[in-house]
Amino acid sequence: MKSLGLARSGDRLSILCLGAHSDDIEIGAGGTIISLIEAGVRLDVHWCVLSAAGERTNEARASAYAFLEGAHEGKVEVADFTDSDFPDQRSAIKAWLVELRKRTTPDVIFTHARHDAHQDHREVNQLTWNIFRDQLILEYEIPKWDGDLGQPNMYMPLSREVLERKIALLERHFGTQRSKDWFDRATFEGLSRLRGMECRAPEHHAEAFILRKARLL
């Protein structure tokens, strides 16, 4: 399959990561971030988590900085919006994102998928497209019991080493999530194997995204 690379070794790339909750970015795009860093891309990453109450705030910050190890520049912000109540906070979240837009000019944005079953995730997606009008937007997927996984059309192959690092960091940093029956190695490895099969990844694993709009030249 012909590859359309975001950047090559030595290139500088600015990325904005948006996640409704403290583990979303890591699950959906963590392997991609690690892979770009390991490929020698000079990443400037603005990592924003909109909801992370109590202990999850510390988890969010520690995990983000661990995933960003080796990045050229990494900034982590954690907001205090109420989990599972994003639709009722739409105006406040929009204002927060508008203010964020004044402080960052990313080349690429990672955000939630449009048809995600979680209402918080959908709200972040809608506001991303509403506010950021001149960026390449990649929508990542989050496995969950709702069974809402779609048909992605953009893939990032992961090496086995990167996959193992991603899973290890998730297990290490999110103790509050370990009781959830879906939050385990089998889920993360199984989804990455399926996506790797779909794009014929060299080491059989990948993360997948929905790319709705892009410019080739």
C-alpha positions in Angstrom: 0.0 0.0 0.0 1.4 3.4 -0.9 2.2 5.5 2.1 1.3 9.2 2.6 3.7 10.2 5.3 2.9 13.1 7.7 6.6 13.9 8.1 10.0 12.4 7.6 13.0 12.2 10.0 14.2 15.7 10.8 11.0 17.4 9.8 9.2 19.5 12.4 5.5 18.8 12.9 3.1 20.5 15.2 0.3 18.3 16.7 -2.7 19.1 18.8 -4.2 16.1 20.7 -7.7 16.5 22.1 -9.2 13.9 24.5 -12.4 14.1 26.5 -10.9 11.8 29.2 -7.5 11.1 30.7 -6.8 7.9 28.7 -8.4 8.7 25.3 -5.5 10.1 23.5 -3.2 7.3 24.6 -5.6 4.6 23.5 -6.5 6.2 20.2 -3.2 7.8 19.0 -0.5 6.9 21.6 1.3 4.5 19.3 1.3 7.0 16.5 2.9 9.6 18.7 5.6 7.2 19.9 6.2 6.1 16.3 6.7 9.6 15.0 9.1 10.4 17.8 11.1 7.2 17.1 11.2 8.0 13.4 13.1 11.2 14.2 10.3 13.7 13.5 10.7 16.8 15.6 7.3 16.8 17.3 5.8 19.9 19.0 2.8 18.5 20.8 0.0 20.3 22.7 -1.8 17.5 24.6 -5.2 18.6 26.0 -7.4 16.5 28.3 -10.8 18.1 29.0 -12.0 16.0 31.9 -9.8 14.3 34.6 -11.2 14.6 38.1 -9.4 13.6 41.3 -6.7 11.0 40.9 -7.2 10.9 37.1 -5.6 14.4 36.9 -2.3 13.0 38.0 -2.7 10.0 35.8 -3.4 12.2 32.8 -0.3 14.3 33.3 2.1 11.5 34.1 0.9 9.4 31.2 1.0 12.2 28.7 4.6 13.1 29.5 5.6 9.5 29.4 4.1 9.1 25.9 5.8 12.4 24.8 9.3 11.3 26.0 11.7 12.3 23.2 9.4 14.9 21.6 11.0 18.2 20.6 8.4 20.0 22.7 5.5 18.8 24.7 2.9 20.8 26.6 0.1 19.2 28.6 -3.1 20.9 29.7 -5.9 19.3 31.8 -9.2 21.1 32.0 -11.9 20.5 34.6 -15.1 19.9 32.6 -17.5 17.4 34.1 -17.2 13.8 32.8 -20.3 12.5 31.0 -21.9 15.9 30.9 -20.2 17.6 27.9 -23.4 18.4 25.9 -24.7 20.6 28.7 -21.2 22.3 28.9 -21.0 22.9 25.2 -20.7 26.7 25.4 -18.0 26.6 28.0 -16.0 23.9 26.2 -16.3 25.9 23.0 -15.0 29.0 24.7 -12.1 27.0 26.1 -11.2 25.6 22.7 -11.5 29.0 21.1 -9.0 30.3 23.6 -6.8 27.3 22.9 -6.8 28.1 19.2 -5.2 31.5 20.0 -2.3 29.7 21.6 -1.5 27.0 19.1 -1.3 26.6 15.4 -1.0 22.8 14.8 -0.4 21.1 11.5 -2.4 18.1 12.6 -5.1 17.5 15.1 -6.0 14.2 16.7 -9.6 14.1 18.0 -12.5 11.8 18.7 -14.5 10.1 16.0 -17.7 11.8 14.8 -19.9 8.7 15.4 -18.4 7.7 18.7 -21.2 6.4 21.0 -19.9 8.4 24.0 -21.6 11.8 24.2 -18.5 13.5 25.5 -16.4 12.2 22.6 -19.0 13.3 20.0 -19.1 16.8 21.5 -15.3 17.1 21.3 -15.4 16.0 17.6 -18.1 18.5 16.7 -16.3 21.4 18.3 -13.0 20.4 16.8 -14.4 20.7 13.3 -16.3 23.9 14.3 -13.3 25.7 15.6 -10.3 24.5 13.7 -10.7 25.2 10.0 -7.2 24.9 8.5 -5.8 21.8 10.0 -5.5 18.1 9.0 -7.9 16.4 11.4 -7.5 12.7 12.2 -10.3 11.1 14.2 -9.1 8.2 16.4 -11.1 5.3 17.8 -11.8 4.1 21.4 -13.0 0.5 21.9 -15.9 0.2 24.2 -18.9 -2.0 25.1 -21.2 0.0 22.8 -19.8 -1.6 19.8 -19.3 1.6 17.9 -16.1 0.9 15.9 -16.4 2.1 12.4 -14.6 1.8 9.1 -11.3 3.8 9.3 -9.5 4.9 6.1 -6.1 6.0 7.5 -3.6 3.7 9.3 -0.4 4.1 11.2 1.6 0.9 11.3 3.1 0.1 14.6 6.2 -1.9 15.3 5.9 -4.7 17.9 8.2 -2.6 20.1 6.0 0.5 19.9 2.8 -1.6 20.6 4.4 -3.1 23.7 5.5 0.3 24.9 2.0 1.7 24.4 0.3 -1.1 26.3 2.9 -1.0 29.1 2.4 2.8 29.6 -1.4 2.3 29.7 -1.1 -0.4 32.3 1.4 1.6 34.3 -0.4 4.9 34.4 -4.1 4.2 34.6 -4.7 2.3 37.8 -8.2 3.8 38.1 -9.2 2.0 34.9 -7.9 -1.5 35.6 -11.2 -2.7 37.0 -12.9 -2.1 33.7 -13.4 -5.3 31.8 -12.4 -3.8 28.5 -9.2 -2.1 29.7 -6.6 -4.8 29.2 -3.9 -6.0 26.9 -6.2 -8.3 24.9 -8.4 -5.4 23.9 -5.5 -3.1 22.8 -3.5 -5.8 21.1 -6.6 -7.3 19.4 -7.7 -4.0 17.9 -4.2 -3.2 16.7 -3.9 -6.6 15.1 -7.2 -6.1 13.2 -6.2 -2.7 12.0 -2.7 -4.0 11.1 -4.3 -6.7 8.9 -6.5 -4.1 7.2 -3.5 -2.1 6.1 -1.0 -4.9 5.7 1.3 -3.4 8.3 4.8 -4.8 8.2 4.7 -6.0 11.8 1.0 -6.8 11.7 -0.2 -4.0 14.0 -1.6 -0.5 13.5 -3.7 2.3 14.8 -6.5 3.5 12.6 -8.1 6.9 12.0 -10.9 8.5 10.0 -9.7 11.1 7.6 -12.6 13.1 6.3 -10.8 15.8 4.4 -7.2 16.3 3.1 -5.2 18.2 0.5 -2.6 16.3 -1.4 -0.5 19.2 -2.8 
